[in-house]
């Protein structure tokens, strides 16, 4: 078994991109504090949207699981007829 070789591009994807985002936000803050507010505005908006979309998720998941269980039961009944 060979060890995984990290290429420069994979390292960049994992570690460098978040650092660049933080660095650019700090740089924007140094230039003008209003730019930081504009750059960080999507974070609370995304949080509110995600919370809104996840409302009622437990009920939808239970409904989905019940449908899957019903399908599984129907498949088992069909397979029992074939045997």
PDB file of N, CA, C and O in Angstrom:
ATOM      1  N   UNK A   1       0.845  -1.183   0.000  1.00  0.00           N
ATOM      2  CA  UNK A   1       0.000   0.000   0.000  1.00  0.00           C
ATOM      3  C   UNK A   1       0.888   1.243   0.000  1.00  0.00           C
ATOM      4  O   UNK A   1       1.822   1.353   0.794  1.00  0.00           O
ATOM      5  N   UNK A   2       0.590   2.153  -0.878  1.00  0.00           N
ATOM      6  CA  UNK A   2       1.406   3.363  -0.962  1.00  0.00           C
ATOM      7  C   UNK A   2       0.779   4.486  -0.164  1.00  0.00           C
ATOM      8  O   UNK A   2      -0.438   4.553   0.009  1.00  0.00           O
ATOM      9  N   UNK A   3       1.628   5.353   0.313  1.00  0.00           N
ATOM     10  CA  UNK A   3       1.157   6.502   1.083  1.00  0.00           C
ATOM     11  C   UNK A   3       0.588   7.549   0.137  1.00  0.00           C
ATOM     12  O   UNK A   3       1.013   7.677  -1.011  1.00  0.00           O
ATOM     13  N   UNK A   4      -0.383   8.291   0.649  1.00  0.00           N
ATOM     14  CA  UNK A   4      -0.993   9.348  -0.163  1.00  0.00           C
ATOM     15  C   UNK A   4      -0.001  10.493  -0.302  1.00  0.00           C
ATOM     16  O   UNK A   4       0.555  10.978   0.684  1.00  0.00           O
ATOM     17  N   UNK A   5       0.205  10.908  -1.516  1.00  0.00           N
ATOM     18  CA  UNK A   5       1.125  12.008  -1.784  1.00  0.00           C
ATOM     19  C   UNK A   5       0.302  13.275  -1.946  1.00  0.00           C
ATOM     20  O   UNK A   5      -0.613  13.344  -2.767  1.00  0.00           O
ATOM     21  N   UNK A   6       0.643  14.268  -1.150  1.00  0.00           N
ATOM     22  CA  UNK A   6      -0.062  15.538  -1.220  1.00  0.00           C
ATOM     23  C   UNK A   6       0.560  16.405  -2.286  1.00  0.00           C
ATOM     24  O   UNK A   6       1.746  16.728  -2.233  1.00  0.00           O
ATOM     25  N   UNK A   7      -0.240  16.772  -3.240  1.00  0.00           N
ATOM     26  CA  UNK A   7       0.250  17.699  -4.250  1.00  0.00           C
ATOM     27  C   UNK A   7       0.021  19.125  -3.757  1.00  0.00           C
ATOM     28  O   UNK A   7      -0.698  19.357  -2.786  1.00  0.00           O
ATOM     29  N   UNK A   8       0.635  20.046  -4.431  1.00  0.00           N
ATOM     30  CA  UNK A   8       0.473  21.452  -4.046  1.00  0.00           C
ATOM     31  C   UNK A   8      -0.983  21.883  -4.154  1.00  0.00           C
ATOM     32  O   UNK A   8      -1.465  22.649  -3.320  1.00  0.00           O
ATOM     33  N   UNK A   9      -1.682  21.404  -5.162  1.00  0.00           N
ATOM     34  CA  UNK A   9      -3.065  21.828  -5.359  1.00  0.00           C
ATOM     35  C   UNK A   9      -3.972  21.296  -4.258  1.00  0.00           C
ATOM     36  O   UNK A   9      -4.886  21.999  -3.826  1.00  0.00           O
ATOM     37  N   UNK A  10      -3.740  20.054  -3.788  1.00  0.00           N
ATOM     38  CA  UNK A  10      -4.586  19.531  -2.718  1.00  0.00           C
ATOM     39  C   UNK A  10      -4.310  20.264  -1.412  1.00  0.00           C
ATOM     40  O   UNK A  10      -5.239  20.524  -0.648  1.00  0.00           O
ATOM     41  N   UNK A  11      -3.044  20.603  -1.140  1.00  0.00           N
ATOM     42  CA  UNK A  11      -2.727  21.379   0.051  1.00  0.00           C
ATOM     43  C   UNK A  11      -3.405  22.742  -0.025  1.00  0.00           C
ATOM     44  O   UNK A  11      -3.946  23.235   0.965  1.00  0.00           O
ATOM     45  N   UNK A  12      -3.368  23.334  -1.195  1.00  0.00           N
ATOM     46  CA  UNK A  12      -3.977  24.649  -1.368  1.00  0.00           C
ATOM     47  C   UNK A  12      -5.473  24.595  -1.101  1.00  0.00           C
ATOM     48  O   UNK A  12      -6.020  25.479  -0.441  1.00  0.00           O
ATOM     49  N   UNK A  13      -6.136  23.563  -1.609  1.00  0.00           N
ATOM     50  CA  UNK A  13      -7.582  23.445  -1.400  1.00  0.00           C
ATOM     51  C   UNK A  13      -7.913  23.304   0.080  1.00  0.00           C
ATOM     52  O   UNK A  13      -8.882  23.898   0.551  1.00  0.00           O
ATOM     53  N   UNK A  14      -7.138  22.541   0.807  1.00  0.00           N
ATOM     54  CA  UNK A  14      -7.467  22.244   2.201  1.00  0.00           C
ATOM     55  C   UNK A  14      -7.126  23.383   3.155  1.00  0.00           C
ATOM     56  O   UNK A  14      -7.909  23.693   4.053  1.00  0.00           O
ATOM     57  N   UNK A  15      -5.989  23.995   2.973  1.00  0.00           N
ATOM     58  CA  UNK A  15      -5.491  24.917   3.987  1.00  0.00           C
ATOM     59  C   UNK A  15      -5.360  26.356   3.538  1.00  0.00           C
ATOM     60  O   UNK A  15      -5.572  27.269   4.335  1.00  0.00           O
ATOM     61  N   UNK A  16      -5.020  26.578   2.297  1.00  0.00           N
ATOM     62  CA  UNK A  16      -4.704  27.925   1.867  1.00  0.00           C
ATOM     63  C   UNK A  16      -5.941  28.773   1.599  1.00  0.00           C
ATOM     64  O   UNK A  16      -5.927  29.971   1.885  1.00  0.00           O
ATOM     65  N   UNK A  17      -7.001  28.197   1.065  1.00  0.00           N
ATOM     66  CA  UNK A  17      -8.180  28.988   0.731  1.00  0.00           C
ATOM     67  C   UNK A  17      -8.829  29.643   1.944  1.00  0.00           C
ATOM     68  O   UNK A  17      -9.134  30.834   1.883  1.00  0.00           O
ATOM     69  N   UNK A  18      -9.056  28.921   3.049  1.00  0.00           N
ATOM     70  CA  UNK A  18      -9.618  29.618   4.221  1.00  0.00           C
ATOM     71  C   UNK A  18      -8.697  30.718   4.731  1.00  0.00           C
ATOM     72  O   UNK A  18      -9.162  31.772   5.164  1.00  0.00           O
ATOM     73  N   UNK A  19      -7.395  30.473   4.681  1.00  0.00           N
ATOM     74  CA  UNK A  19      -6.444  31.494   5.111  1.00  0.00           C
ATOM     75  C   UNK A  19      -6.550  32.722   4.220  1.00  0.00           C
ATOM     76  O   UNK A  19      -6.526  33.851   4.710  1.00  0.00           O
ATOM     77  N   UNK A  20      -6.667  32.507   2.916  1.00  0.00           N
ATOM     78  CA  UNK A  20      -6.799  33.640   1.998  1.00  0.00           C
ATOM     79  C   UNK A  20      -8.062  34.440   2.290  1.00  0.00           C
ATOM     80  O   UNK A  20      -8.034  35.670   2.244  1.00  0.00           O
ATOM     81  N   UNK A  21      -9.163  33.767   2.587  1.00  0.00           N
ATOM     82  CA  UNK A  21     -10.400  34.475   2.886  1.00  0.00           C
ATOM     83  C   UNK A  21     -10.253  35.321   4.147  1.00  0.00           C
ATOM     84  O   UNK A  21     -10.696  36.469   4.183  1.00  0.00           O
ATOM     85  N   UNK A  22      -9.632  34.755   5.180  1.00  0.00           N
ATOM     86  CA  UNK A  22      -9.422  35.517   6.416  1.00  0.00           C
ATOM     87  C   UNK A  22      -8.481  36.688   6.173  1.00  0.00           C
ATOM     88  O   UNK A  22      -8.728  37.801   6.637  1.00  0.00           O
ATOM     89  N   UNK A  23      -7.405  36.430   5.444  1.00  0.00           N
ATOM     90  CA  UNK A  23      -6.445  37.483   5.156  1.00  0.00           C
ATOM     91  C   UNK A  23      -7.089  38.627   4.372  1.00  0.00           C
ATOM     92  O   UNK A  23      -6.855  39.798   4.669  1.00  0.00           O
ATOM     93  N   UNK A  24      -7.892  38.286   3.382  1.00  0.00           N
ATOM     94  CA  UNK A  24      -8.540  39.325   2.584  1.00  0.00           C
ATOM     95  C   UNK A  24      -9.560  40.112   3.403  1.00  0.00           C
ATOM     96  O   UNK A  24      -9.719  41.316   3.202  1.00  0.00           O
ATOM     97  N   UNK A  25     -10.250  39.442   4.323  1.00  0.00           N
ATOM     98  CA  UNK A  25     -11.195  40.151   5.187  1.00  0.00           C
ATOM     99  C   UNK A  25     -10.456  41.131   6.088  1.00  0.00           C
ATOM    100  O   UNK A  25     -10.899  42.263   6.276  1.00  0.00           O
ATOM    101  N   UNK A  26      -9.331  40.696   6.642  1.00  0.00           N
ATOM    102  CA  UNK A  26      -8.527  41.592   7.482  1.00  0.00           C
ATOM    103  C   UNK A  26      -7.980  42.752   6.653  1.00  0.00           C
ATOM    104  O   UNK A  26      -7.963  43.896   7.109  1.00  0.00           O
ATOM    105  N   UNK A  27      -7.540  42.454   5.447  1.00  0.00           N
ATOM    106  CA  UNK A  27      -7.033  43.514   4.566  1.00  0.00           C
ATOM    107  C   UNK A  27      -8.140  44.511   4.240  1.00  0.00           C
ATOM    108  O   UNK A  27      -7.902  45.719   4.234  1.00  0.00           O
ATOM    109  N   UNK A  28      -9.339  44.020   3.969  1.00  0.00           N
ATOM    110  CA  UNK A  28     -10.462  44.923   3.712  1.00  0.00           C
ATOM    111  C   UNK A  28     -10.738  45.787   4.937  1.00  0.00           C
ATOM    112  O   UNK A  28     -11.037  46.975   4.808  1.00  0.00           O
ATOM    113  N   UNK A  29     -10.638  45.190   6.134  1.00  0.00           N
ATOM    114  CA  UNK A  29     -10.838  45.949   7.367  1.00  0.00           C
ATOM    115  C   UNK A  29      -9.803  47.037   7.534  1.00  0.00           C
ATOM    116  O   UNK A  29     -10.106  48.119   8.036  1.00  0.00           O
ATOM    117  N   UNK A  30      -8.600  46.760   7.122  1.00  0.00           N
ATOM    118  CA  UNK A  30      -7.546  47.751   7.196  1.00  0.00           C
ATOM    119  C   UNK A  30      -7.826  48.906   6.238  1.00  0.00           C
ATOM    120  O   UNK A  30      -7.569  50.068   6.552  1.00  0.00           O
ATOM    121  N   UNK A  31      -8.356  48.566   5.070  1.00  0.00           N
ATOM    122  CA  UNK A  31      -8.657  49.604   4.081  1.00  0.00           C
ATOM    123  C   UNK A  31      -9.897  50.409   4.464  1.00  0.00           C
ATOM    124  O   UNK A  31      -9.875  51.639   4.449  1.00  0.00           O
ATOM    125  N   UNK A  32     -10.976  49.707   4.806  1.00  0.00           N
ATOM    126  CA  UNK A  32     -12.214  50.399   5.163  1.00  0.00           C
ATOM    127  C   UNK A  32     -13.123  49.414   5.896  1.00  0.00           C
ATOM    128  O   UNK A  32     -13.374  48.318   5.395  1.00  0.00           O
ATOM    129  N   UNK A  33     -13.615  49.791   7.070  1.00  0.00           N
ATOM    130  CA  UNK A  33     -14.426  48.889   7.892  1.00  0.00           C
ATOM    131  C   UNK A  33     -15.752  48.554   7.228  1.00  0.00           C
ATOM    132  O   UNK A  33     -16.331  47.503   7.505  1.00  0.00           O
ATOM    133  N   UNK A  34     -16.245  49.432   6.351  1.00  0.00           N
ATOM    134  CA  UNK A  34     -17.509  49.153   5.669  1.00  0.00           C
ATOM    135  C   UNK A  34     -17.377  47.996   4.683  1.00  0.00           C
ATOM    136  O   UNK A  34     -18.341  47.273   4.430  1.00  0.00           O
ATOM    137  N   UNK A  35     -16.163  47.824   4.124  1.00  0.00           N
ATOM    138  CA  UNK A  35     -15.933  46.692   3.231  1.00  0.00           C
ATOM    139  C   UNK A  35     -16.034  45.368   3.984  1.00  0.00           C
ATOM    140  O   UNK A  35     -16.510  44.371   3.441  1.00  0.00           O
ATOM    141  N   UNK A  36     -15.579  45.364   5.246  1.00  0.00           N
ATOM    142  CA  UNK A  36     -15.687  44.148   6.065  1.00  0.00           C
ATOM    143  C   UNK A  36     -17.153  43.827   6.322  1.00  0.00           C
ATOM    144  O   UNK A  36     -17.555  42.666   6.254  1.00  0.00           O
ATOM    145  N   UNK A  37     -17.949  44.843   6.616  1.00  0.00           N
ATOM    146  CA  UNK A  37     -19.375  44.593   6.830  1.00  0.00           C
ATOM    147  C   UNK A  37     -20.032  44.008   5.588  1.00  0.00           C
ATOM    148  O   UNK A  37     -20.857  43.100   5.682  1.00  0.00           O
ATOM    149  N   UNK A  38     -19.667  44.526   4.439  1.00  0.00           N
ATOM    150  CA  UNK A  38     -20.223  44.001   3.188  1.00  0.00           C
ATOM    151  C   UNK A  38     -19.737  42.572   2.954  1.00  0.00           C
ATOM    152  O   UNK A  38     -20.501  41.724   2.492  1.00  0.00           O
ATOM    153  N   UNK A  39     -18.465  42.301   3.271  1.00  0.00           N
ATOM    154  CA  UNK A  39     -17.915  40.961   3.048  1.00  0.00           C
ATOM    155  C   UNK A  39     -18.534  39.939   3.995  1.00  0.00           C
ATOM    156  O   UNK A  39     -18.715  38.783   3.613  1.00  0.00           O
ATOM    157  N   UNK A  40     -18.861  40.342   5.224  1.00  0.00           N
ATOM    158  CA  UNK A  40     -19.393  39.406   6.214  1.00  0.00           C
ATOM    159  C   UNK A  40     -20.915  39.354   6.231  1.00  0.00           C
ATOM    160  O   UNK A  40     -21.485  38.525   6.940  1.00  0.00           O
ATOM    161  N   UNK A  41     -21.580  40.203   5.483  1.00  0.00           N
ATOM    162  CA  UNK A  41     -23.036  40.223   5.448  1.00  0.00           C
ATOM    163  C   UNK A  41     -23.660  38.891   5.021  1.00  0.00           C
ATOM    164  O   UNK A  41     -24.701  38.524   5.567  1.00  0.00           O
ATOM    165  N   UNK A  42     -23.081  38.156   4.081  1.00  0.00           N
ATOM    166  CA  UNK A  42     -23.705  36.877   3.689  1.00  0.00           C
ATOM    167  C   UNK A  42     -23.748  35.835   4.812  1.00  0.00           C
ATOM    168  O   UNK A  42     -24.589  34.938   4.766  1.00  0.00           O
ATOM    169  N   UNK A  43     -22.882  35.921   5.804  1.00  0.00           N
ATOM    170  CA  UNK A  43     -22.861  34.911   6.855  1.00  0.00           C
ATOM    171  C   UNK A  43     -24.150  34.879   7.673  1.00  0.00           C
ATOM    172  O   UNK A  43     -24.759  33.814   7.771  1.00  0.00           O
ATOM    173  N   UNK A  44     -24.602  35.987   8.267  1.00  0.00           N
ATOM    174  CA  UNK A  44     -25.864  35.907   9.003  1.00  0.00           C
ATOM    175  C   UNK A  44     -27.062  35.649   8.094  1.00  0.00           C
ATOM    176  O   UNK A  44     -28.026  35.001   8.503  1.00  0.00           O
ATOM    177  N   UNK A  45     -27.004  36.153   6.866  1.00  0.00           N
ATOM    178  CA  UNK A  45     -28.102  35.893   5.924  1.00  0.00           C
ATOM    179  C   UNK A  45     -28.186  34.396   5.630  1.00  0.00           C
ATOM    180  O   UNK A  45     -29.277  33.826   5.625  1.00  0.00           O
ATOM    181  N   UNK A  46     -27.048  33.761   5.387  1.00  0.00           N
ATOM    182  CA  UNK A  46     -27.026  32.319   5.117  1.00  0.00           C
ATOM    183  C   UNK A  46     -27.490  31.532   6.331  1.00  0.00           C
ATOM    184  O   UNK A  46     -28.184  30.525   6.192  1.00  0.00           O
ATOM    185  N   UNK A  47     -27.112  31.984   7.518  1.00  0.00           N
ATOM    186  CA  UNK A  47     -27.532  31.311   8.739  1.00  0.00           C
ATOM    187  C   UNK A  47     -29.052  31.361   8.896  1.00  0.00           C
ATOM    188  O   UNK A  47     -29.673  30.347   9.215  1.00  0.00           O
ATOM    189  N   UNK A  48     -29.646  32.515   8.680  1.00  0.00           N
ATOM    190  CA  UNK A  48     -31.096  32.668   8.797  1.00  0.00           C
ATOM    191  C   UNK A  48     -31.807  31.818   7.738  1.00  0.00           C
ATOM    192  O   UNK A  48     -32.814  31.174   8.032  1.00  0.00           O
ATOM    193  N   UNK A  49     -31.288  31.817   6.517  1.00  0.00           N
ATOM    194  CA  UNK A  49     -31.899  31.021   5.452  1.00  0.00           C
ATOM    195  C   UNK A  49     -31.826  29.534   5.786  1.00  0.00           C
ATOM    196  O   UNK A  49     -32.797  28.803   5.594  1.00  0.00           O
ATOM    197  N   UNK A  50     -30.668  29.085   6.289  1.00  0.00           N
ATOM    198  CA  UNK A  50     -30.520  27.665   6.634  1.00  0.00           C
ATOM    199  C   UNK A  50     -31.462  27.269   7.762  1.00  0.00           C
ATOM    200  O   UNK A  50     -32.087  26.210   7.701  1.00  0.00           O
ATOM    201  N   UNK A  51     -31.571  28.104   8.790  1.00  0.00           N
ATOM    202  CA  UNK A  51     -32.480  27.812   9.901  1.00  0.00           C
ATOM    203  C   UNK A  51     -33.919  27.732   9.393  1.00  0.00           C
ATOM    204  O   UNK A  51     -34.676  26.846   9.791  1.00  0.00           O
ATOM    205  N   UNK A  52     -34.288  28.653   8.521  1.00  0.00           N
ATOM    206  CA  UNK A  52     -35.643  28.654   7.967  1.00  0.00           C
ATOM    207  C   UNK A  52     -35.905  27.396   7.141  1.00  0.00           C
ATOM    208  O   UNK A  52     -36.980  26.802   7.229  1.00  0.00           O
ATOM    209  N   UNK A  53     -34.928  26.996   6.345  1.00  0.00           N
ATOM    210  CA  UNK A  53     -35.112  25.811   5.502  1.00  0.00           C
ATOM    211  C   UNK A  53     -35.165  24.522   6.311  1.00  0.00           C
ATOM    212  O   UNK A  53     -35.820  23.565   5.898  1.00  0.00           O
ATOM    213  N   UNK A  54     -34.493  24.479   7.446  1.00  0.00           N
ATOM    214  CA  UNK A  54     -34.450  23.256   8.246  1.00  0.00           C
ATOM    215  C   UNK A  54     -35.641  23.132   9.195  1.00  0.00           C
ATOM    216  O   UNK A  54     -35.767  22.124   9.889  1.00  0.00           O
ATOM    217  N   UNK A  55     -36.505  24.127   9.238  1.00  0.00           N
ATOM    218  CA  UNK A  55     -37.704  24.032  10.071  1.00  0.00           C
ATOM    219  C   UNK A  55     -38.563  22.875   9.589  1.00  0.00           C
ATOM    220  O   UNK A  55     -38.829  22.756   8.393  1.00  0.00           O
ATOM    221  N   UNK A  56     -38.994  22.032  10.495  1.00  0.00           N
ATOM    222  CA  UNK A  56     -39.828  20.900  10.134  1.00  0.00           C
ATOM    223  C   UNK A  56     -39.064  19.744   9.519  1.00  0.00           C
ATOM    224  O   UNK A  56     -39.670  18.836   8.951  1.00  0.00           O
ATOM    225  N   UNK A  57     -37.744  19.763   9.622  1.00  0.00           N
ATOM    226  CA  UNK A  57     -36.937  18.711   9.011  1.00  0.00           C
ATOM    227  C   UNK A  57     -37.211  17.354   9.657  1.00  0.00           C
ATOM    228  O   UNK A  57     -37.267  16.335   8.968  1.00  0.00           O
ATOM    229  N   UNK A  58     -37.380  17.342  10.974  1.00  0.00           N
ATOM    230  CA  UNK A  58     -37.613  16.078  11.668  1.00  0.00           C
ATOM    231  C   UNK A  58     -38.887  15.397  11.152  1.00  0.00           C
ATOM    232  O   UNK A  58     -38.913  14.184  10.945  1.00  0.00           O
ATOM    233  N   UNK A  59     -39.936  16.192  10.950  1.00  0.00           N
ATOM    234  CA  UNK A  59     -41.192  15.632  10.439  1.00  0.00           C
ATOM    235  C   UNK A  59     -41.002  15.097   9.019  1.00  0.00           C
ATOM    236  O   UNK A  59     -41.469  14.003   8.704  1.00  0.00           O
ATOM    237  N   UNK A  60     -40.323  15.858   8.165  1.00  0.00           N
ATOM    238  CA  UNK A  60     -40.088  15.403   6.789  1.00  0.00           C
ATOM    239  C   UNK A  60     -39.221  14.159   6.764  1.00  0.00           C
ATOM    240  O   UNK A  60     -39.439  13.265   5.946  1.00  0.00           O
ATOM    241  N   UNK A  61     -38.236  14.093   7.656  1.00  0.00           N
ATOM    242  CA  UNK A  61     -37.375  12.919   7.701  1.00  0.00           C
ATOM    243  C   UNK A  61     -38.154  11.682   8.164  1.00  0.00           C
ATOM    244  O   UNK A  61     -37.980  10.599   7.607  1.00  0.00           O
ATOM    245  N   UNK A  62     -39.003  11.837   9.168  1.00  0.00           N
ATOM    246  CA  UNK A  62     -39.819  10.716   9.625  1.00  0.00           C
ATOM    247  C   UNK A  62     -40.758  10.237   8.523  1.00  0.00           C
ATOM    248  O   UNK A  62     -40.944   9.034   8.341  1.00  0.00           O
ATOM    249  N   UNK A  63     -41.346  11.175   7.793  1.00  0.00           N
ATOM    250  CA  UNK A  63     -42.231  10.816   6.683  1.00  0.00           C
ATOM    251  C   UNK A  63     -41.455  10.055   5.611  1.00  0.00           C
ATOM    252  O   UNK A  63     -41.939   9.053   5.084  1.00  0.00           O
ATOM    253  N   UNK A  64     -40.256  10.531   5.289  1.00  0.00           N
ATOM    254  CA  UNK A  64     -39.407   9.865   4.302  1.00  0.00           C
ATOM    255  C   UNK A  64     -39.039   8.454   4.761  1.00  0.00           C
ATOM    256  O   UNK A  64     -39.104   7.506   3.977  1.00  0.00           O
ATOM    257  N   UNK A  65     -38.658   8.318   6.018  1.00  0.00           N
ATOM    258  CA  UNK A  65     -38.276   7.005   6.534  1.00  0.00           C
ATOM    259  C   UNK A  65     -39.457   6.040   6.498  1.00  0.00           C
ATOM    260  O   UNK A  65     -39.275   4.852   6.232  1.00  0.00           O
ATOM    261  N   UNK A  66     -40.666   6.536   6.762  1.00  0.00           N
ATOM    262  CA  UNK A  66     -41.849   5.692   6.694  1.00  0.00           C
ATOM    263  C   UNK A  66     -42.108   5.230   5.256  1.00  0.00           C
ATOM    264  O   UNK A  66     -42.457   4.073   5.026  1.00  0.00           O
ATOM    265  N   UNK A  67     -41.938   6.127   4.306  1.00  0.00           N
ATOM    266  CA  UNK A  67     -42.119   5.771   2.899  1.00  0.00           C
ATOM    267  C   UNK A  67     -41.093   4.717   2.481  1.00  0.00           C
ATOM    268  O   UNK A  67     -41.434   3.766   1.778  1.00  0.00           O
ATOM    269  N   UNK A  68     -39.843   4.880   2.908  1.00  0.00           N
ATOM    270  CA  UNK A  68     -38.800   3.908   2.576  1.00  0.00           C
ATOM    271  C   UNK A  68     -39.123   2.556   3.205  1.00  0.00           C
ATOM    272  O   UNK A  68     -38.945   1.517   2.569  1.00  0.00           O
ATOM    273  N   UNK A  69     -39.601   2.565   4.458  1.00  0.00           N
ATOM    274  CA  UNK A  69     -39.968   1.309   5.115  1.00  0.00           C
ATOM    275  C   UNK A  69     -41.118   0.626   4.382  1.00  0.00           C
ATOM    276  O   UNK A  69     -41.111  -0.595   4.229  1.00  0.00           O
ATOM    277  N   UNK A  70     -42.097   1.391   3.930  1.00  0.00           N
ATOM    278  CA  UNK A  70     -43.213   0.820   3.166  1.00  0.00           C
ATOM    279  C   UNK A  70     -42.731   0.215   1.843  1.00  0.00           C
ATOM    280  O   UNK A  70     -43.179  -0.861   1.448  1.00  0.00           O
ATOM    281  N   UNK A  71     -41.815   0.913   1.163  1.00  0.00           N
ATOM    282  CA  UNK A  71     -41.266   0.382  -0.087  1.00  0.00           C
ATOM    283  C   UNK A  71     -40.499  -0.906   0.173  1.00  0.00           C
ATOM    284  O   UNK A  71     -40.615  -1.866  -0.588  1.00  0.00           O
ATOM    285  N   UNK A  72     -39.717  -0.929   1.246  1.00  0.00           N
ATOM    286  CA  UNK A  72     -38.953  -2.127   1.586  1.00  0.00           C
ATOM    287  C   UNK A  72     -39.902  -3.303   1.861  1.00  0.00           C
ATOM    288  O   UNK A  72     -39.670  -4.424   1.407  1.00  0.00           O
ATOM    289  N   UNK A  73     -40.951  -3.028   2.597  1.00  0.00           N
ATOM    290  CA  UNK A  73     -41.930  -4.074   2.896  1.00  0.00           C
ATOM    291  C   UNK A  73     -42.566  -4.611   1.615  1.00  0.00           C
ATOM    292  O   UNK A  73     -42.749  -5.820   1.469  1.00  0.00           O
ATOM    293  N   UNK A  74     -42.901  -3.714   0.689  1.00  0.00           N
ATOM    294  CA  UNK A  74     -43.493  -4.142  -0.583  1.00  0.00           C
ATOM    295  C   UNK A  74     -42.505  -4.976  -1.390  1.00  0.00           C
ATOM    296  O   UNK A  74     -42.899  -5.956  -2.023  1.00  0.00           O
ATOM    297  N   UNK A  75     -41.239  -4.603  -1.377  1.00  0.00           N
ATOM    298  CA  UNK A  75     -40.223  -5.370  -2.088  1.00  0.00           C
ATOM    299  C   UNK A  75     -40.067  -6.763  -1.486  1.00  0.00           C
ATOM    300  O   UNK A  75     -39.939  -7.744  -2.217  1.00  0.00           O
ATOM    301  N   UNK A  76     -40.078  -6.854  -0.168  1.00  0.00           N
ATOM    302  CA  UNK A  76     -39.945  -8.159   0.486  1.00  0.00           C
ATOM    303  C   UNK A  76     -41.156  -9.048   0.180  1.00  0.00           C
ATOM    304  O   UNK A  76     -41.010 -10.254  -0.020  1.00  0.00           O
ATOM    305  N   UNK A  77     -42.327  -8.457   0.147  1.00  0.00           N
ATOM    306  CA  UNK A  77     -43.520  -9.231  -0.201  1.00  0.00           C
ATOM    307  C   UNK A  77     -43.435  -9.734  -1.637  1.00  0.00           C
ATOM    308  O   UNK A  77     -43.792 -10.878  -1.918  1.00  0.00           O
ATOM    309  N   UNK A  78     -42.963  -8.884  -2.547  1.00  0.00           N
ATOM    310  CA  UNK A  78     -42.812  -9.283  -3.941  1.00  0.00           C
ATOM    311  C   UNK A  78     -41.802 -10.421  -4.071  1.00  0.00           C
ATOM    312  O   UNK A  78     -42.036 -11.391  -4.791  1.00  0.00           O
ATOM    313  N   UNK A  79     -40.669 -10.292  -3.360  1.00  0.00           N
ATOM    314  CA  UNK A  79     -39.631 -11.338  -3.422  1.00  0.00           C
ATOM    315  C   UNK A  79     -40.146 -12.652  -2.825  1.00  0.00           C
ATOM    316  O   UNK A  79     -39.788 -13.730  -3.300  1.00  0.00           O
ATOM    317  N   UNK A  80     -40.980 -12.566  -1.792  1.00  0.00           N
ATOM    318  CA  UNK A  80     -41.534 -13.783  -1.181  1.00  0.00           C
ATOM    319  C   UNK A  80     -42.456 -14.506  -2.161  1.00  0.00           C
ATOM    320  O   UNK A  80     -42.528 -15.735  -2.135  1.00  0.00           O
ATOM    321  N   UNK A  81     -43.157 -13.778  -3.018  1.00  0.00           N
ATOM    322  CA  UNK A  81     -44.028 -14.382  -4.008  1.00  0.00           C
ATOM    323  C   UNK A  81     -43.206 -15.117  -5.065  1.00  0.00           C
ATOM    324  O   UNK A  81     -43.622 -16.166  -5.556  1.00  0.00           O
ATOM    325  N   UNK A  82     -42.048 -14.574  -5.414  1.00  0.00           N
ATOM    326  CA  UNK A  82     -41.198 -15.177  -6.432  1.00  0.00           C
ATOM    327  C   UNK A  82     -40.596 -16.497  -5.979  1.00  0.00           C
ATOM    328  O   UNK A  82     -40.357 -17.382  -6.800  1.00  0.00           O
ATOM    329  N   UNK A  83     -40.353 -16.637  -4.706  1.00  0.00           N
ATOM    330  CA  UNK A  83     -39.672 -17.834  -4.191  1.00  0.00           C
ATOM    331  C   UNK A  83     -40.584 -18.969  -4.078  1.00  0.00           C
ATOM    332  O   UNK A  83     -40.172 -20.052  -3.661  1.00  0.00           O
TER     333      UNK A  83
END
